[in-house]
């Protein structure tokens, strides 16, 4: 390997503590360099000439060997060991691998039983080459496993995918009616080839039924082995054509109980997944530098943007490839799984002991038990504490209860039948809606104040396990559980849960008033069945009324009530309206036929919000590079661009859009996103005055950003909610 340094940090850059990413220009000239860099210091890189990589693409790493194929034909394959520089050239394939294909090396090449093979889609065959060093000539053999597959899965057809190695065995996923992890064994005896398929365990169940359903159109499954560990990764995408990551599950198989265990913290390990067209690759590296660990990094198909999913925090962040790489016309990426010889980080380090913070939950707050001794900060008589609590409402009440156990005992659960208490709570107001996040792993709901950044915690009621959020309005959540199905109203501030009648699967919902009101109506849209518009009167009969109307209900997003009318946003950003909902003479019409002209050059997301009698449309670029606001001109029935919201502010997310009047001048003329600063966790907003993103520092403007790169967003169910104690 011939190389030259471009940075003084090269020694640290090549340490195995920092995973090495290799950029290949697949149509490079003979004198082109490879670029090696780490996510630790993306602006520092190491250029080198690696002859073995010239014109070849890294397709995977197995047992310290890198699998290479010639681009774009994939007929010349080789195995390269970066540590020893050994190169094994395999025979040229007689035909191009046209279908989606995935490769695997069963064991190191010096093993007499070592086999390198492909699995392909559309056809249940394995193409393999035995690597026995005693053989005079290597050759490819193609064999069908269709009979074994049907026998294993009760007559169902399908094929194998994602072959990988673990603990000396080869495993793969079944792509068929039944989803299994199977053990694959290729035996060659007396010139006869025997392919054995044995089911090991079913794939883990991953619930991606986030609401609204249109956000999650497809998902990819990956199987990855490393040493004695076998991992399963499932990734959900918002858009299957552009592969926008929306959610992720990571499991590890317990080889003793043969049960999947969901990994809640990767600690010092990372995964790297390259979403190449029909040639996805998965890499894994354990025990790296702690500041880089805990992520699954996913490179998009164009090789320009990396989506990083933090397993512990359940957040997603975007980062761009270095500019020196983006200049390449045909880039490809891979992460080297092999370690450098003589690196001190190769040795297993002693486990460090860290203090553990234990959280104990009550039904409506989170107490933090930091020591067995009670604080004497409020060492005052109980009756005085009770008098103080009588003067507290809203957030003050929540804060006081969570101070210590004595305050918790002095502040009993609110009796919602107490009309005096309810009147005090109803007159209490906050300066802003809160961002609410359902964390199913910790079992808590987190509320974040977008202005001050304060966080409040409550426990998730047991009966709401597995529910997703459809929408938020008047301080209530409309929630849905696909298993059942079950739909409920939930007020997280009063813990009031109200079940709704059973209804089939609906794509989007909204409701007109709090469920405590006799005027509350719930409407929903679906694509299944003859009727596509459903109505339920909360104070009426426990049933749903079905109505017709609309051309394409599957494209309806952000339905919102405006008086007796319901406005809905279509996929093309036009608006339809259902007039006099709940009356016999209801009608449907196209309110605005076309989307507004936007300056956004990338695929954009659209959000519909109502303020008084006005409709606003917020158009956000794919990575936040542009934000535009439009308002309906009702006389002309068209969109008009808005450059100032005046004293109003807009809150947007995938489930809820709110437009309200700001109660503080610092908060007006801004759009608030469910996006967080990656360091301090503060909520990010867009200012129509500065045309940039910011965070608050107290009531002043804090940091400034130009797009969403480097920021984080939640993958857990979340929404904006206006606190309400009624």
Secondary structure, DSSP 8 states (H G I E B T S, - for coil): -EEE-SSTTHHHHTSTTS--EEEEETT--TT--EEEE-STTTT-EEEEE-GGGTTEEEEEEETTEEEEEETTT---EEEE-TTT--EEE----SS---S-EEEEE-S-TTSTT-EEEEEESSS-EEEEEE--TT-SS--EEEEE-HHHHHHHTTT---EEEEEEEETTEEEEEEESSS-EEEEEEEEEETTEEEEEEEEEEE--------SSGGG--EEEEEEEEETTEEEEEEEEES-TTTT-EEEEEEEEEETTTTEEEE-S--TT-EEEEE--TT--EEEEE-S--TTT-SEEEEE-TTSSEEEEEETTTTEEEEEE--HHHHT-SSEEEEE--S--TT-GGGS----------EEEEETTEEEEE-SSS---TT-S-HHHHHHHHHT--HHHHHHHHTT-HHHHHHS----TT-HHHHHHHHH---SS-EEEEEETTTTEEEEEETTT--EEEEE--GGGTT-EEEEEETTEEEEEETTTTEEEEEETTTTEEEE-------SEEEESS-TTSTT-EEEEE-SSSS--EEEEETTS-SS-EEE---S-GGG-EEEEEETTEEEEE-TTS-EEEEESTTSTT-EEEEEE-S-------S--EEEEEEETTEEEEEEE-TTSS-EEEEEEETTTTEEEEES--TTEEEEE-SS-EEEEE-SSGGGSSEEEEEEE-TTT--EEEEETTTTEEEEEETTEEEEEESSSBT-EEE-S-EEEE-----
